[in-house]
Amino acid sequence: MANKARVATVWLGGCSGCHMSFLDLDEKLIDLAERIELVYSPIADVKEYPHDVDVVLVEGALCNTENLELLLKIRERTRFIVSFGDCAVTGNTPQLRNRLDVDDVLTKVYQAGPGSIPRGPEALEVLPILLPKVYPLHAAVNVDFYLPGCPPDPDRIFRTVASLLEGKMPELPPESITFG
C-alpha cells in the first residue's frame, strides 16, 4: 500500500491500560503495521503531534492544561478521534478527584508531604496546571467514536481501527462502540 493511513495514539490522564490492551493485539499488530504509519504515540519517540492524522485513539481524561492543549491540537489536526477507554469516555477513575479541593490536594501532596516541590514559579516548571475538574474528552472537543471499556477488548480495538482504515463504519455490537 503506497499511502499508509496516519495513525496516532495518545495517553492523557489515566493508567495506560488502554495502550496495554492495544499492544495485546499480538499478531494483529503486524497486520496493522503493514497498513499504517504510526505518527505519534507514547510507544514512539515523537515530541510534537503531527498534522494530517487519519485516526487517533485517545486514552485518559482531561486532568490538566497540557492535556487540554494537546487535545485541542489533536482535534484540529485529526480526521477521526476515538475516545478510547472509560477514562476518555466518562472520566472514570481520574474523575474521582472532582470531589476534592484541588488546591488542598496539591498543598498536602507537593508542599506538606515528603519530597516537597517549591512553591511559586518553580512549581510550574515541574507540574502542569490542574484543571479545576477532570473531564471526559467530549467535554472539550467533538469526538467521532467512543470505544468504552476498562480497558477496551483488543479485538474491539482492532475491528474499530481496521474499519476506519477501510473507510467503513465500525461493525460492532451497540454496547461496544458509540458514535459522536
C-alpha positions as CSV (number, residue, x, y, z in Angstrom):
1,M,0.0,0.0,0.0
2,A,1.7,3.2,-1.1
3,N,-0.3,5.6,1.0
4,K,-0.5,4.3,4.5
5,A,-3.0,5.7,7.0
6,R,-1.5,8.1,9.5
7,V,-2.5,6.8,13.0
8,A,-1.7,8.1,16.4
9,T,-2.3,7.0,20.0
10,V,-2.4,9.4,22.9
11,W,-2.3,8.9,26.7
12,L,-3.8,11.6,28.8
13,G,-4.9,11.3,32.5
14,G,-5.3,7.6,33.0
15,C,-3.4,4.4,33.8
16,S,-2.1,3.3,30.4
17,G,-4.3,0.1,30.5
18,C,-5.8,1.0,27.1
19,H,-2.4,1.1,25.5
20,M,-1.6,-2.2,27.1
21,S,-4.8,-3.6,25.6
22,F,-3.8,-2.1,22.2
23,L,-0.4,-3.9,22.5
24,D,-2.4,-7.1,23.3
25,L,-3.4,-7.2,19.6
26,D,-0.4,-9.5,19.3
27,E,-0.1,-10.7,15.6
28,K,-2.8,-8.3,14.5
29,L,-0.4,-5.5,15.3
30,I,1.7,-6.8,12.4
31,D,-1.3,-6.6,10.1
32,L,-1.9,-3.0,11.3
33,A,1.8,-2.1,11.0
34,E,1.7,-3.0,7.3
35,R,-1.3,-0.6,6.7
36,I,-0.4,2.3,8.9
37,E,2.3,4.8,9.7
38,L,2.3,5.3,13.5
39,V,3.0,9.1,13.6
40,Y,2.5,9.8,17.4
41,S,2.3,7.6,20.4
42,P,3.7,7.0,23.9
43,I,5.4,4.0,22.4
44,A,7.1,6.1,19.7
45,D,9.7,8.9,20.2
46,V,7.7,11.8,18.6
47,K,7.5,15.0,20.6
48,E,5.1,17.1,18.6
49,Y,1.6,16.0,17.5
50,P,1.7,16.0,13.7
51,H,-0.7,17.4,11.1
52,D,-2.9,15.3,8.8
53,V,-3.6,12.3,11.1
54,D,-6.3,10.0,9.9
55,V,-7.2,8.2,13.2
56,V,-6.2,8.8,16.8
57,L,-7.0,6.7,19.8
58,V,-7.1,9.0,22.8
59,E,-6.8,7.3,26.2
60,G,-7.4,9.1,29.5
61,A,-9.4,12.0,30.9
62,L,-8.6,15.7,30.7
63,C,-6.8,16.4,34.0
64,N,-4.5,19.4,33.4
65,T,-3.8,22.3,31.0
66,E,-1.3,20.2,29.0
67,N,-3.9,17.5,28.3
68,L,-6.4,20.2,27.1
69,E,-3.8,21.9,24.9
70,L,-2.9,18.6,23.3
71,L,-6.5,17.6,22.8
72,L,-7.3,20.8,21.1
73,K,-4.3,20.4,18.8
74,I,-5.4,16.8,18.1
75,R,-8.9,17.9,17.1
76,E,-7.5,20.5,14.7
77,R,-5.1,18.0,13.1
78,T,-7.1,14.7,13.0
79,R,-9.8,13.3,10.9
80,F,-11.3,10.8,13.4
81,I,-10.9,10.9,17.2
82,V,-11.7,7.7,19.0
83,S,-12.4,8.3,22.7
84,F,-10.5,5.2,23.9
85,G,-11.5,3.6,27.2
86,D,-13.7,4.5,30.1
87,C,-11.4,7.4,31.4
88,A,-11.7,9.1,28.0
89,V,-15.4,8.3,27.6
90,T,-16.7,9.1,31.1
91,G,-13.8,10.5,33.2
92,N,-13.9,7.2,35.1
93,T,-11.3,6.9,37.9
94,P,-9.4,10.2,37.3
95,Q,-12.8,12.0,37.8
96,L,-12.8,10.8,41.5
97,R,-10.6,13.8,42.1
98,N,-13.6,16.1,41.3
99,R,-14.9,15.6,44.9
100,L,-11.7,17.1,46.3
101,D,-10.4,20.7,46.6
102,V,-7.5,20.8,44.1
103,D,-5.5,23.4,46.0
104,D,-5.8,21.4,49.2
105,V,-4.6,18.2,47.5
106,L,-1.7,19.9,45.8
107,T,-0.6,21.5,49.1
108,K,-0.8,18.3,51.1
109,V,0.9,16.2,48.4
110,Y,3.5,18.6,47.0
111,Q,4.2,21.1,49.7
112,A,3.5,19.4,53.0
113,G,4.5,15.8,52.1
114,P,7.9,14.3,51.8
115,G,10.0,15.4,48.7
116,S,8.1,18.7,48.6
117,I,8.2,20.8,45.4
118,P,9.0,24.5,45.9
119,R,6.1,27.0,45.8
120,G,5.9,29.8,43.2
121,P,7.0,29.9,39.6
122,E,9.4,26.9,40.1
123,A,6.5,24.6,40.7
124,L,5.0,25.5,37.3
125,E,8.2,24.1,35.7
126,V,7.6,20.8,37.4
127,L,3.8,20.3,37.4
128,P,1.3,21.1,34.7
129,I,-1.6,23.2,36.0
130,L,-4.5,21.1,37.0
131,L,-7.9,21.8,35.6
132,P,-10.5,22.7,38.3
133,K,-12.2,19.4,37.5
134,V,-11.4,16.2,35.5
135,Y,-13.4,15.9,32.2
136,P,-14.1,13.3,29.6
137,L,-12.8,14.2,26.1
138,H,-16.2,15.2,24.7
139,A,-16.5,18.0,27.2
140,A,-13.8,19.8,25.2
141,V,-13.9,18.6,21.6
142,N,-16.1,16.8,19.2
143,V,-15.4,13.1,19.4
144,D,-16.1,10.9,16.4
145,F,-16.3,7.5,18.1
146,Y,-16.5,6.2,21.6
147,L,-14.8,2.9,22.5
148,P,-15.6,2.2,26.1
149,G,-14.1,-0.5,28.4
150,C,-11.6,-0.6,31.1
151,P,-9.7,-1.4,29.1
152,P,-11.4,-2.0,25.8
153,D,-11.1,-5.5,24.4
154,P,-8.2,-5.9,22.0
155,D,-10.5,-7.4,19.3
156,R,-12.8,-4.4,19.5
157,I,-9.9,-2.1,19.2
158,F,-8.7,-3.9,16.1
159,R,-12.1,-4.0,14.5
160,T,-12.6,-0.3,15.1
161,V,-9.3,0.7,13.7
162,A,-9.4,-1.7,10.8
163,S,-12.9,-0.5,9.8
164,L,-11.9,3.2,10.0
165,L,-8.8,2.4,7.8
166,E,-11.0,0.8,5.2
167,G,-13.3,3.9,5.2
168,K,-16.2,1.9,6.8
169,M,-18.2,2.5,10.0
170,P,-17.0,0.1,12.7
171,E,-19.3,-3.0,12.7
172,L,-19.5,-3.8,16.4
173,P,-22.4,-4.6,18.8
174,P,-24.2,-1.4,20.0
175,E,-22.8,-1.8,23.5
176,S,-19.2,-2.0,22.2
177,I,-19.0,1.4,20.5
178,T,-21.0,4.5,20.2
179,F,-20.8,7.4,17.7
180,G,-20.3,11.1,18.3
